[in-house]
Amino acid sequence: MLWALRLLVLADGARLALSKRRHELDELLQSLEPGLDASELVPSEVTRLLKTLLAEQESRAIPVPDPLASNLRQLGDSLGLEDAELDVLAFLVLVQQDNVLTNTLELFHQHWMGGQQLIGLLATALGRPRRQVAHALAPEMTLLACGLVQTERHGNGLELMRGLDDILLYEENGPRSLLTTFSNSQQPAQLTLDDFAHLQPFIDRLLRYLSRAGGRQSGVNVLIYGAPGTGKTELARALAAHLHWSLHEVKFADPRGEALNGRERFARYQLCQQVLRQDNHSLVLFDEVEDVFNEQTSEGRKAWVNQLLESNPRPTLWLSNEVSCMDAAYLRRFDLVLAMPELTAEVRLGMARRLLGGLNVREPWLEQLASQRRLEPAHLARAARVVKKLGYRKAEKVESAMEDILANLYQALGYRWKRLNQQRQPSLFNPALCATDTALEPIIRGLKRSGMGRLCLYGPPGTGKSALAGHLADALERPLVAKKASDLLDPYVGGTEQKLAAAFAEAKACGGILLIDEADSLLASRVGAVRNWEVSQVNELLVQMEQYPGILVMATNFMDHLDAAALRRFDFKIGFGYFNAEQAWMYFNTVLGQQLQGEFREQEAAHLHPALIQLKQLTPGDFAAVLRRHGVMGERLSPENLLAGLEQEHALKTRGQSRPIGFVATGD
């Protein structure tokens, strides 16, 4: 009531109301003096009454009710707020709840000319010098810097952080309630650092750095970036659990579930930092920072973010899916940076064992599950939580439920899911039956002996280029890290280079064979390049090729498109072509023998030989297409329908190709 009376008497609010909004003033007076018929008072009587009421209120303490008063004291201690800042905060909170104060401010609404007039009104209401209020609302001071108070985007007013008034008015421990409202700290780590053994050198360095600098140094910031599903969030939780520190994850939405913009998330981050500044066993987590940093594009905002990264009291882990679109000025501010590699099958298997602990699943099934390249720890954890609630005991039930949940999720995400518990078909790949211009067996033996080499495989689609990479992985007992150009090309400048480096790092970490398909999209000739990124992309790939100590296989359908300098980097350039007549017949019988097993004798198909060798452009891919089609239809394979399927595939492939013109000899 005191603040409302000061505005009415000392800021000429009563005069404004008497001239233009008398009925509103009468309602105010009646709320101040119940039972009074204010409409019967003349202006001079109104003025005298207001002055009398003001004098009475000035002799009393400012009525800030609990728990607001105690919450403000605690918040002031936690954030280091000055008295003027606390008064401004109390005023703005009570405006949301006190009808008298709200209605009084409404009298001035049409007369505010800007921010300076608002500061003057606040100074009058709070009984403070104008300079103190202006200082409290300066951009660098805590109220605005932490987002507790924000300037209206389309006006000159002030507004509280969403949900702040409810916390300060109704919660018992305001600062801690702010933490739980604006950050998550109850998410337990479901993995341990043992699950991230592939990152051991970095983790050891990070733990040592956090332990030594975390309680003594401001501006400790670590950036962890990588594709979704590589375990960034679980790594952060495992780090905090190992240190026995609390982890506070800045939320994406307000208490009502409405999404926060970048400015609001930064405000909540700063608030968490200030509340936690005396807690030497706390860690802050800020996820999906690429979206937030990209919003801060103006030079003024850049400087503000840079200062933010240099002054945070508590260490922060910043997580991002992408860094190629982030300003270099931000990247330079991070103390440590980790590019999270894609999870290998071995790492996924270890995580699956831990996350599915307590569920009755069999080891062979787990190994098949871990072979899914898109498998993410978070997805596994959620599926396991659901299945545990279902209460299944039999392994078949548990495994089936897990797979159904994951398969449906991955279908919704647009990913391919390989069904589990299916018998793996023996590979049809046979180096001796490949239509190549170089014998493959000696090369395979050499690669097995040396463990290193760079191969360029070229030729028409379906001729077995990618299959050779898989055969090498099986023969050398190494994992295959397969990437297509579409996996590596990035729309942002510099993004492709980063993905290339990550692919080589992933293969190096697991000792695998790296296959890059559609290589022509990445190694196009630089002669006709017109954009800088086209050249830098090729340069990066050439550097990675030179430095890679393992086996690299690059496949292309368009050999003529490759950069000349890149071709010189390959140890072997192997051309793949179509089957000749002998190879086609041998492959035909091999497929039938594998599919029909003891039920097939080669002589049974001898009558089909003349028709088969007329198909001059057959490839292993044509056989695979026919077998898949039969599998889908559930039809039994026979020599006749295999040939019919191959003729169909061949006709589609050669459709439109020119035929020689001339006479065809016929017999008598």
N, C-alpha and C positions, 0 to 999 in steps of 0.2 A: 504493500500500500504506500510506503514511504516514497518509493521510486516513482510511482504514478503521480503522487501529489507534487513532487518536485517538478515533474514535467508540466503539470497543469499550472503551477504558480510561477516557477522560476523560468520556464521556457515558453511562457505565454500560451500554453495549451488552452487555458480557459478562455482567453480572448479570441483565439481562433475558433473555438467551439461556439462561443456566444454569437459570433458574427455569422457563422455559416452552418453550424451543426449542433444547434441548441438541444435538440431532442436526444442526441447521443450524450451530451454533457449531463442532461437531466437523469438519464439512466445511470451514468457513472456516479453521480451524487447520491442517488437512491441506493446504489450498491455499497457506497461508503457509509451512508447514514440510513440504515433501514427505517422505514416508516416516514421518511421525509418526502413531502410532495414538492420536489424541486421546481416544478413548472410554475409555482406561485412566487418564486423568488425573482427579484429584479437583479440585473447584472452586478450591481455593487454588493448586494447581499450574497450572491454566489461567490464573489471574490473574497469577501470577509470570511465566509464559511470555509473556503478552501485554505486560507491562510491559517485559520484556527486549527483545522485538522492537521495541517503540515507541522505547526508548532508542537502539537501533541505527539506526533509521530517522531519528530526529531529528537525528542527526549527519551525515546525508547530504542532498544537494540534493533538492528535490521532483522526482520523476521525471515531468516532462511531456515526452513524446516529440516529436520532430520528425516531420512538419512542423507539428504542433499548436503547439509552442512558438513557432516563427517566425511562424506565421499569427496567433497571439494578439498578438505584438509589433506586427506590421504593422497588425492591426485596431485595436489600442490607439492607434497613431499616427494612423490615419485617422479614428477616431471620437472621439479624445480621452478614451479610457477610463482610469479610475483603476485603481490596482493591485488594489484590492479587487474591482472589477468584473471584471477579468481573471481573478482567482482563482475567483470564482463561476462565470464562464463555463467555465473549464477544468474545474471540478468537475462541472458539468452535462454537459459533453461526455464526460468519462471515465466517468460513470455509465452512459452508453449502451454503453460498450465493455468496461469493466473488471468482470469477474465478481465479484472480491473486494469491490470497492466497492459494486456492485449488491446483492450478498447481505447485506452489512453494513447497508445502508440498509433492507433488507427486515425486519431485526430490529426496527426502530423503527416500521415502518409502522402497526401497530395501536395505537401509543401516541401518535401525533401528534394534538394537540388543535386545531391551527390554525396559521396562518401564523407566529405568534411562536415557536412551538416549532421550526418548520422553520428559522427564522433562527438560533435558538440552536444547532441541530445544525450548520448551515453554519459558524457562527462557531467552534465547537469543532473541527470537521474542518480548517478553514483556518488555525487558530491566529491568528485576528484578533479584535479587540474586537467585541462584538455591534453597537455603534453603526455601525461601518464597514460591516458586512454589511447592516444595515438600511438604511443610506444608499444602498448600491449597488443595492438592490432597491426604492428609492422610485419611485413612478410617474413622476416627472419626470426621473429619471436615464436614461441612454442605453439600458441593457439592456432596460428595460420600454418606454420611449418609442419605441424603434426596433423593438420586437417581437423582439429577439434572444432574450429570455426572456419567457415568458407565464405568467400564473397559470392553473391549470387551471379550466375553466368549472364543473366539478362536483366540486370538491374543494379542498384547501388546498395542493396541491403546486405545483411549478414544472415547466414543460416548455420545451424549446428550440423555436425556430422550425423548421418542417419543413425537413429537408435541411441544416440548419446544421452538424450534427455531421460529416456526410460531407465537407463542404467543408473544415472546419477540420482534420480528421484526415488527409485524403488529397490535397488540392489544394496546389500549390506556392505560389500567390499568392492567399491567402485573400480579401483585400478585393476584388481584381479578379474573382475567381471568384464572389463574392457578387453583384457587379454583373451578370455575364453570366447568373447563375442566376435572379436576381429581376427582371431587366429585359432588354429587347431593344435592342441597339444596332447590329445588323448589317443593318437594313432600309434599303436605299438609297432615295433619293428618285427616283421615276420621272417626276415632273413638276417643272417649274421655276416660279419666281414669275411668269414670263411667261404661264403658263397661268391665273393668277389676276389678270389685268389688271383684271377687273371689281371687284376689291377694292383697287385700287392705293392710294387715300388711306390706308386703314387699315394696309396692309402697310408703307408708307413710315413711318408714325408708329410702328408696332410695332418695325420694324428699328432706328430711331433710339433708341427707348426701351431696347431690349435691349442695344444697343451701349454706351449710356452708363451704364445702371444695372446691367447684368448682372454686372459684376465687382466692383462696389463696394457694392451695396445688397442687403440681405436682404428677404424678403417680396415678391419680384417675381412676380406671378401674373396670368395672362391666361386668360380664359374664352372659348372658341369653341364656339358651339352651333348646331345646325341639324339638319334631317332627315337620316336616313341617306342616303349617296350624294352629299352636297353637296361632298365633298372635304376634310373637316376633317383627317383624318390625313395625307393627301398634302400639304396646306398646311403642317402642322407640319414634315414632313420637308423640304419645299422651303425653309422658313425656316431650319432648321438648316444645310442644305447651303449656302445663300447666305451665312450667317455663318461657314461653315467651323467649326461647333461640332459636337460629338458629341451625338446625341440618344438618350436612355435612356427607353424606354417601359416603364412598370411593367406586369408580366405579370398575367394573369388566373388562372394555374394554377401549382401547385408543380411541382418536377422530375418528380413521378410522374404529372402530368397531372390531378391533382385540383383542382377549382375552389376559388379562394380567396374567403373572405368579405370583407366590407368592412373589418373590423378588420385582417385579415391583409394586405390590399392596402395599407392605410395604413401598416402596419408596414414593409413592403418599400419603400414610397415614402420614408419617413423614413430608412431605411437607405441608400438611394441618395443622398439629399440629404447625409447625413453623409460618405459615402465620397467624394462629388464636391465637397465644400465648398471645397477648394483648387484645383479645376479651373475656371479662369475662362473656359473655352471649352466648357462643357457646358450642356445643356438637358434638363430632365426633362419627360416626357409622361405624363399620367394620363388615360386614356380611360374613357368611360362612367361619369363621376363621379356622375351622378344616382342610380345604384343605391347607391353608397357613401355619399354624403351623406345619403340618405334613411334609412340604417340608424342614423345618429347622431342620434337623436331626443331623448334625454334632455338636460336642461339642462347636466349635467356634461360630456357628450360634445360638445355644441354649443360650450361654452367651450373645450374641448380642440381642436376643429377650427378654431375662430377663431384660436386661438393658433398653430396649425400654419400657417395661411395668412399669418401675420404674421412668421414667423421662419425660413422656408425659406432656406438659404444660396444655392441655385441657382435661377434663374428656372424657372418651371413653366408649361407649357401644359396647361390642363384642358379636355377635350373632353366634350361632352354632346349627346345627341339632344334632351333636354328640359330646360327650366329652370323650367317652371311649377310643378313639384312640389318645387322646392328652396327651402329656408328663405331668407328675405330677408336674414337675418343673415350667411349665407355669401356671397350675391351681392354684398353691399356691400364685401366684402374684396378683390374683384378690381380690379386697376389698370385693365385694359382689357377690354372685352367686345365680342365680334363675333357678330352674328347672321348665320350663313352663308345666303345666299339660295340658292334652287334654281338649278341650273345651267341656263343658257339653251342653246338649240341651237348658238349660235355658240361658246360656251365649251366645250360637249361636243365640238364638231368639232375645236377646237384640241387638246384633251386626247387625242382619238382619234388624231389625226395623230401626236402624240408617242409615245403608248403603243404604237401599232402600227407604229412606225418599224422598217424592216428587213423588214416583211412586204409582199408584193406585193398591194396592194389598190388599187382604183380610186377616184378622187375622188368620182364620183357615188354609189358605194356607201357611202363614208364619210359623205357628206352625209345619206343615208338613215339610216344608223346613228345619227348624231347627233340625228336627229329623235325618237328614242325617249326619252320623258320620264324614264323610270326608270333610264336608263343611268348606272352608277356607275363612277368611275375604277378602284376596286379590282376590280370584276368584269371590266372591260376588260383590266386588267393580267394577271389570272390566265388569262383566255381566250387572250390573246396569248402568254403563256408556254407554254401547252399546244400551240398551233398551231405555234409556232417549233420545238418538239421533234418535231412530226410531219414537218417537212421539206418541206412542200408548196411548189411553185414557181409553179404556175399561179394566176392571180388568182381564177378561178372556184372552185378547190379551197380556197384560203385563205379566201375570203369565205364559202363554204358551211360550212366547219368552224367559223369564228368564230360565224356565226349560229346553228348548231345548238347549240353550247356555251352561248351566251347565252340562247337561247330555252328550252332545257331548264332552265337555272338559274332563269329568271324564272317559268316555269311552276311550279316547285317552291316559289318564293316567293309564289305567288299573284298575280303581276302579268300584265298583258296584254302580249303581244309582237306588234308589227306585222311581218309577214313582209316582208323586203326584196326588192329587185329585182323588184317588181311594178309594172306600169304603173299610174300614178295615173289614176283615172277623172276625166274632166272634171266639174267641179261642175255639178249641176243647178240650183243656186240662181240665180234670176232675180228681181231686185227688182220687176220689172213684174208678175210672176205671184204675188206674195205677197198673201195676203188680209189686208191691214192696214188700220187706220182712218186711217193717215197715209201720204202718198206718201213712199217711201223715197229715191228718187233725189236730191231736193234736200237731204235730211239727209246723205246720203253725200258729196255735193259740199261741203257746209259743214264736215263733219268733216275732209275731205281738205285743205281750205283752212286751217282753224284748228289742226288737230292736237290738239284737246281737246274734251271733251264728256262728258256723263253720260246714258246711255240706260237706261230701264227697259222691258224687253220682257215682255209678259204675254199669256197665252192658253193654250189647251189644248196638251197634249203633241204633238210632231211637227209643229207648224205653221211651223217654220223660225226660231225665235228664236236658237238657238245657231248655225245656219247663217249668219244675218246677221252674227254676230260674225266668223266665218271669212271671209265675203265682204269685210268691212271690212278685215281683216288683209291679204288678197290685194290689194285695191284700193289700199290705202295703203302696201303693201310694208313691213309691220311684222310682227314676230312676235306670235303670239297666246298669251297666258298664260291658260290655261283652268283654273278651279278650280270644283269642286263643293262644296256645303256640307259633304259628308262629308270632304272634304280639309281643311277649316278648323275644323270643330267638334272640341273637345278635352274629354276627361272631367275634366281638372283645372281648378280655378278660375284664371282668368287665361290659360289656355292658348290659348283661341280668340282672344283679343285679340292675343296674340303671333303666331299664325299669320296673322291678318288683316294685321297690320303687315308681316309678312314677304312676303305675297303682293303687297301694293302696292309694297313696296321692290323686289321682283323685277321687276315690270312696269316700274317707273320706271327701273331699272338698264339694261334692254334696250330701252327706248323702245317697249315693246309695247302692245298693246291687252289690257286685263284683262277677262276674262269670268268672272263669278261666277254659276254656275247654282244653281237651288234657293234663290233669294235670300230666300224667305219664311222659311226656317229660320234666317236670320241677321238679318233685319230685321222680326221679328214685332212687332206693336204692343206698346208698353210699358204701355198702359193696364191690361191684365190681368196684368202681370208680378207674380209673388209672390216671386221670388228676386232677390237683388242682382245675381248674375252675368248674369241675363237683360237687365237694364237696362244694365249696363256693356258687354255685348257689342254692343248696338245703338249705344251712345254711341261706342264705339271705331270702329265701321264708319262712323258719320256723320262723325267727325273725319277719318278717312282719306279719305273721299269729298271732303270740303272741301279737303283739302291736295293731292289728287292732280292733277298738271298734265296728265295724258294723257287717253286715251279709256277710259272705264269703261262696260262693258255688264253689266247685271244682268238675269237672266231668271227668271221665276216662272210657275208654273201657277195660283197663288192670289193674285191681286192684292188681294183684300179683306183678306188677312192682314197686309199691310205696314203698318208704322208711318207715321202721318200726316206726321210731321216728315220722315221719310225721303223720302216722295214729293215733298215740296217741293224736295228737293236735286237732283232729276233735271231735266235740260234738256228731255228728250223722254220722253214716256210713250206707247209705241206698242203698240196692241192687235193681236194676231194671231188670226185666226179660220180657219174652214174655207173651202175653195175654193167660189166660186160656180160656176154651171154653165159659164160661159165660161172661167174660169180652170182648172177641172178638165179641160176638153177640150183647152185649149192645153198644159197640163202633160203630159197623156196623150200627145199627139203629139210633144212635145219629148223625152220619155223614149224613145219608140220610135225617133225619128230619131237620137238619140245612140247607142242600143244596137244598132240595125240598120244605121245609117249609110245607104249608098247603096241598101240593099235595101228601104227603106220609102218608100211614097208615102201621103200623108195620106188620099187617097180610098179606100185599101184598108181603112181602119178606120171609114169613115163610117157603116156599118151598126151600129156599136157605140155611136154617140153617144146614142141614146135611153136605153139601159141605163146608161151611165156617169153621165148627169146626174141619175139617180135616187138616186145616192149623195151625200147632202146633207152628209156630215161627212168628206169626204176631206181629207187633209193630205199634204204632201211626205213625211212620215214613213211613211205607208202605202205609197207608191211605193217608198221605200227598203227597206222590209221585204220586199216582193215580189221586188225585184231581188236582195237577199241570198239569199233562199230559192232562187231559180233558180240563182244562182252556186254554192251548196252542192250542189245536185242535178245541176249540169251540164246543165240543160235549156236548149234554145234558146227564146229569148223570142219571142213572137208577140203581135199585138194581142189575140187571143182569150184566151190564158192570162194576159196582164197584167190584163185586165178581170176574169177569174175570180179572180185573186189579190186584186185590190182589193175585189171583192165579199165575199170571205172576211174580209179585214181589217175592212171596214166592218160586217159582221154581228157580229163579235166585239165591236167597239167600241160598237155601238148595242144590244147584247143587254140586255134588261131595261128599255129605255126605253119609256115609255108611247106609245101611238099614239092619234091622234084618233078619237073615236067619231062615226059619222054614216053618211050614205048615200054611196055612190060612184056617180057617173053613168056609165052605159054607153051605148054607141052602139046604134042600132037594127040 
